[in-house]
Structure formats: structure tokens, C-alpha cells
């Protein structure tokens, strides 16, 4: 077991978004960090937390989100367009 390299999790959606914005992956994120990633307000994040769409954690300091939380949010953010047939 010791000969194997550590198995770091990857966050493909988050990493792609960060790369496009010129940002780097961090261990923990604050509200302001996340608003910069998603181009939204703190209030918008709070609303998504209230609706259960985004998980907030009770971490030491001001950080409230982990990379896995943001990755899960991105994975669950897929919507489908429903075209209604007009008769």
C-alpha cells in the first residue's frame, strides 16, 4: 500500500470552470470565493443553500464549502429543456 501514490479526488466540472476563469483549486472556499466562481451574489448562494441545492459546512474560520460540495452542486445543476408540442 505504501508504494502507491495517494489517490486524490478529481473534480472535473469544478476544475474546468476554474481553469476557464483563471482560478485554482483550493481546499476550502468562502462565500466570496464561490460568488466569483459562479458570478452570483452571496444572497443567491444563501437561497440555493436554503433550497438544499448547495451544501454549506461548519468549518473553522470563514470557509463554508469544500471542493466536493461545489462539484456536487455542478453535477446536480443539469437541466433539460422540455419542448411542448404545439398543436
Number of C-alpha atoms within 10 A of each C-alpha: 5 5 5 6 7 8 6 6 8 11 16 12 15 22 16 12 15 16 12 10 12 9 14 10 12 9 9 16 18 14 18 15 16 17 15 14 17 12 11 12 14 15 11 12 20 16 13 15 13 12 10 11 17 20 19 19 11 9 13 7 7 12 17 17 21 17 18 16 19 20 18 16 18 17 13 11 11 7 6 6 5 6 6 6 5 4 3
